């Protein structure tokens, strides 16, 4: 099949999401940035350089690399990301914050290995599913190897701990396994086992049980375990139809926890209102639509699965983040793709868009 130009709608949608993210980070982080660094622009500049700058460079590089090459290097990239995850547990290298060790200190910069693991795991899973497509529906050559792979990668995320990322990766991987030829009965078993693991994780950590309790009763202890969700509701509700205006959020001033990262959607709702929130969610829907269209129009099985996996990874994370702040899902502490503060997250998502764009060049005309 002859190549053609990359999908412009996906590219423009991505640029819009990044632009919105930079504006929101600049606003949501200004108070904390001024308090900690004496300037309201520290976090914005870091996001602009380490996130958008590095990420857009990766996007254009990945856009030029033929997608078939990723199949050959997928095992090595996954091994490399597992090694990076292991660095978290070496004293002096792993950085702890808020009770979790999720960042690696590389002396001149820090990064979050779990963001790399999500990408490499789905990359390897897509290549494995494409190679074993006739055997995926069997128990011993399909389901069991998948569960072993998922369990091995998931163990690192549990040890951090980062159950939110584990949930996003598990849901995306399970969906991809089904799309790659997994049987419906096997998918049901995966979901059942996932619920058992989730139940065990909630039972063994009181703060996870508290999050579930708050989800079931949002008015529970609004000054204690329900504080973040309560403040999120206040921010979203006070935004009204059109919002308070850019930079005029009150909740970002040390009231709403993590206003520039986990809770950034609440700041979007407060400053841009219902209208701005709907526009942002619409951009994610457009991203999902174009990603799935790219997958459907791909003739190559690996490309089809890889495009599906990368699209699901972004979309599911967006659904879980926004859903948790709206009280529709338990709070998880995962960032909103392209929007939340975090250089590694933004850079990796943009790199994945670059791969989607390359795949789109080899599809039927969209």
Secondary structure, DSSP 8 states (H G I E B T S, - for coil): -------HHHHHHHHHHHHHHHHHHHHHTHHHHHHHHSSTTHHHHHIIIIIIIHHHHHHHHHHHS-THHHHHHHHHHHHHHHHHHHHTTSTTTEEEETTEEEEEE-SS-EE-HHHHHHHHHHHHHHHHHHHTTTTTTSIIIIIHHHHHHHHHHHHHHHHHT-HHHHHHHHHHHHHHHHHTT--HHHHHHHHHHHHHHHHHHHHH-HHHHHHHHHHH-TTTTTTTTTHHHHHHHHHHHHTTTT-S-TT--STTTTTSTTTTTTTHHHHHHHHHHHHHHHHHHHHHHHHHHHHHHHHHH--SHHHHHHHHHHHHHHHHHHHHHHHHHTTSS-------TTTSS-HHHHHHHHHHHHHHHHHHTTSS--
